Amino acid sequence: MPSGLRKTVFFIFLAGLSYMGYKYMIKPANNHLAEQQKRVQAKLTKLTEFEKANAQVKNLAAQIEKLEEAITFFESRLPPTSEIDKVLQDITVIGEKQGLKSKRILTLKNKNNSGYVEQPLKMELEGNFNSFYSFLLELEKLPRIMKISELNLSKQQKAEGEIKTDFIVSIFFQDKTG
């Protein structure tokens, strides 16, 4: 076989061997490597998400502890339902101490909520505006949770500074049934 033909056949053989090696060995290995890299990247992403979730769980545990302390605090300020008379007496005494005349006190329908009961009372008082303001300040100092709503003030024609007021004061109690 002539030397030129031998070199051409050898060259074609080497080119064919290179092509076959690339097609059946290198290309599948590259595909497998790319697939493995995708799996590793997906696992790293999940690990990062897990670390974030773990940090949030630790933060959530601290928040739950703070909320439990707040609940305990507010429950300590909610008297049992049996003390409604005492709270109503405290409100009446404060009004009398401030020189206000109690015209009417009506018990409205209570509202049951999850964990507590709201007992609204409609009150009508007459007296000096400054006395009423002092009455509100004293109510605020009571160790109970209360809310005043629907406050209406009207000036009395009899004397300067005299008012008539009607409002709803809501007293909150523990709900022992819920």
N, C-alpha and C positions, 0 to 999 in steps of 0.2 A: 504494500500500500504506500502510495507516495506520501511524503512527509506533509504536504499542504493539506491533503485530504484527511490524514490522520489528525492534524491539528484542528481542522474544521469539525470532524466527528467528536473529538475530545471537547472542543468548545461547546458544541451543541449538547453533549452529554452533561457537562458542567452547568450549562444554562438550564437544562431540563431538571437536573438534580437540585439546583437552587430554587427553581420554580416549585418543584414538588415539596421541598423542605419548607418553603414559605407557606404554601397552601395547606399542607397537612400537619405542620408542626408549629410554626411561628404564629400564624393567624389564629388558630384555636387557643394557643397559650395566651395571646394578647386578649382575646375575647374573654377567656376565663379570668384573667387578671383584672380586666375592667369590671366584670361582674362582681368579683371579690371586693374591689374597691367601693362599689356601690353599696354592698352589704355592710362593709365597715363604716361607711359614711352614715348609713341609715341607723346603725347601732349607736354611733356617736351622737347623732341627733336625739335619739330616744334617751340616751344617758344624760344629755344636757337638759331635756325636758324633765326627767326624773329628778335631777338635782334642783331645778327650779321648784318643782312640786314639793320636794322635801323641805326646802327653805320656807315655802308658804305654809306647810303643815306646822312647822315649829312656830311661825308667826301666828298662825290660827290658834294654836294651843294657848299662847300668851293672851290673845284677844278673848278667848273663851273664859279664861281665868278672870280677866278684868270685868267681863260682862256678868259673871257669877257674883263678883264682889258688888257690882252696881245693883244687881237684883236683890241681893241680901240687904243692902242699904235701903233701897226703896221699900222692900217688904217690912223692914223695921219701922218705917214711917206710916205703914198702913195698919190701922187698928183692927181688931176683930169686929165683926158686925155688932156684937153685943155692946160695944162702947159708943154707939151712935148717940145715945142720950147724953153721955159725958161731953162729946164734941159739940153737940148742939147747945148744951149748957155753957160751955166755954165761949162760944160765939155770942150767946145772949149776954153773958156777964161782961164781955168786952164792950158790947154795944151800950149797956147800961153804964159802965164805967166811963165811957166817953160822952155820956149825956144824951144819947140817942133814944128816941121813943120807938119801940117796936110796934108797928101797926098790924102786921100779919106775917105769919110763917106757915107756908104750905109745903107739905112733903109731896114731891112729884114722883112719878114712876122711876124706880131704879133701873140702871142699865148693867146687865151682867156682861163682863168681858172676860177674856181668858186670864184667870188668876186674880182678878179684882172685880169689885162691884162699885159702881158710881151711883151715889145717892144725891140727886139734886134737890135743893130746897129753895123755894121762892120766898124771898124776904122783902118786906117793905119797912123802911125806916124813915124817920123824920128827925131833923135836928140841924145843928150848925155844920156848915161845909167842912170847917177845920176839924171838927169832932169826927165827921165821917172819914176824912182823910186819915186821922189817927187810928180810927177803927180798922181801916184797911191795912195800915202798917202793923197793928197788933195781930191781925189775922195772919199776916205773912210770917210772923214770928212763931206761930203755933207749930208744934213738932209733928204736924200731920200734913198730908198732901191734899191741897184743896185747889179749886179753880173757880173763878168768878166769871160769869158770862151774862150776856144780855143786861148790861148795866145801863139804867136810865136815870138821869138826874133831872129834876125840875126845880126851878126857883119858886120859893113860897112868896106869896104877896104880902104876908103878915109883917115880916121883919127882914132887914137886910142881912144877907149871909145865911139865911135859913133855906134848907132844901128838903125836898121829898125824893126819896130814891127807892127804886125797886130793882132787884137783881136776882140772879140765880147763883147760889153758891153750891158747888158740887163737892161732896166729901167722898173720899175713896177709902174702901175697906177691903180687907182680905176676903177672897172667895174660898171658903172652906170646902165647898162642894166640888169645885173644879180643879 
